[in-house]
Every structure is written in structure tokens, then in C-alpha cells.
Amino acid sequence: MHISGAVVQTKPDRREDVSRTLAVMPGVEVHIDDLRGRLIVTVEGQDSNALVDTLTRVGDIDGVLSVAPVYHHFEAQGPEEESA
């Protein structure tokens, strides 16, 4: 399991639309919406490629100016979880 935190800078007039779009994306959660166009989000995925794909999709949303990953955490699966 990989978890990444990112700051998403939006056009201020598109902030609400972007926030709603992010809220329905699998593995994405909006934690802070500062009303000035900055959103703090976490992204979860099975591997780093999944995170990169999701963050790329976030950057492609109309109204998003930038996506800056600021944190990445990885938890390895134990042998009992791999076989399940």
C-alpha cells in the first residue's frame, strides 16, 4: 500500500468544482480546502505507478494549476496478506 500527500493548487473560481471531482475519484481524499484555491489531498494506491497515474489525472482536471506531492509512505504486505 502506498500513500501520498499532495497540495493541489486550483484556479480560485474552479476550486469547488475541482474539490467535488477529487471527492469521487477512487483512492483520493480531500482533507483541507483553504478557500484560496489550495487543496490538501491524500492518494492511496497498490503501488507507486498507481499513485503517479492518479496524481497525473488530478493534474489534468480542468482548473488545476499544479499538483505538488509532499509526502509518500509505503507499507509492505506481510506474507499472510500476499496470499490472501
N, C-alpha and C positions, 0 to 999 in steps of 0.2 A: 504494500500500500504506500502510495506517495501522496504527500500533501504539500501544496504550495500556497503561500500567501502573496497577494499582489495588490498594488494600487492601480486602479483604473481611472484615468483622467478622461472626463467627458466634456463635450460642449455643454455649458450650463443649461441651455434651453432644451437639451436632449437627455439630461440626467435621469429623469423619471422613466422615460422610455427604455433607456439602457438598463436601468435597475430592474424593471419588470422583465426584460428579456433575459437578464442574467439569472433571475429568480427561478426561471423554468428550465434552465439548462442543467442536464444531469451532472452531478458532481460539483456544482458551483453553488456557493452560498454567499450572499451579501451580508456583511456584518456592520459596516458603517457607511452612511450616506451623509456627507457633510454639507449638503445643500449648495456647495460651490462647484460641484462637478466632480468631486473626488469620491470614489467608492473603494472600500477595503473589502476584498473578497478572498475566500479560500477555494481552492480547486483540489478535488481528490481524484485519483486515478490508480489503476493497477500497476502502471509503470511510468517512467519518465516520458516516454513517447506519447502516452495518453495525456499527460499534463501539457506538453508542448502543443499537441493538437487542439486541446481545449483553449489554452491561452491564445493561440492563433485565431481561433473562432471568435473569442472575446474581442480581439483587436480588429476583427473585420466587421463588427457591429456598427451600423450607421450611428454616428455621434460620438464614437470612441476616438479620442485623440492619441492615447498611449496606454500601454499596459507595462507596468514595471514590477516584475517578480522581486519580492524582498525576502522570501523565506522558502526553504524546501526541506522537508522531512521525509525520511524513508524508514519504513518498518518491514523487516524481512519476515516472511512467513515461516513458522516453525514446521518441522516435518509432518506433524499431525494435521496441520492446516493445508499443506500442499496436496495431501492425498484425499482430502475431503471433497 
